[in-house]
């Protein structure tokens, strides 16, 4: 009986860990599909947007992790990095398309917490 209960626990743990994997790949596919369908970007433009996002993600993480900055300092640095990212996006895509991309990402951020609650 103990072996059966132990086996069930191991299987449940394995299923839990397996379902937790692949979230980033699923999210990236969702972003790529949304950029293609909603914002109507080409594959080259999508690659450009994803490259810009990948470039600025470590900068934002570094600001969040910086223990020496207070909240005001973090907000100022974050605002500066976002402005730099926006300018780079506008240079790559043009003002109108860059605005559509930013709107898409803000809509995605608002949608994200509801999706996470649904999955849990």
Buried (B, 14 or more C-beta within 10 A) or exposed (E): EEEEEEEEEEEEEEEEEEEEEEEEEEEEEEBBEBBBEBBEBEEEBBEBBBEBBEEBEEBBEEBEEEEEBEEEEBEEBBEEBBEEBBEBBBEBBEEEBBBBBBEBBEEBEEEEEEEEEEEE
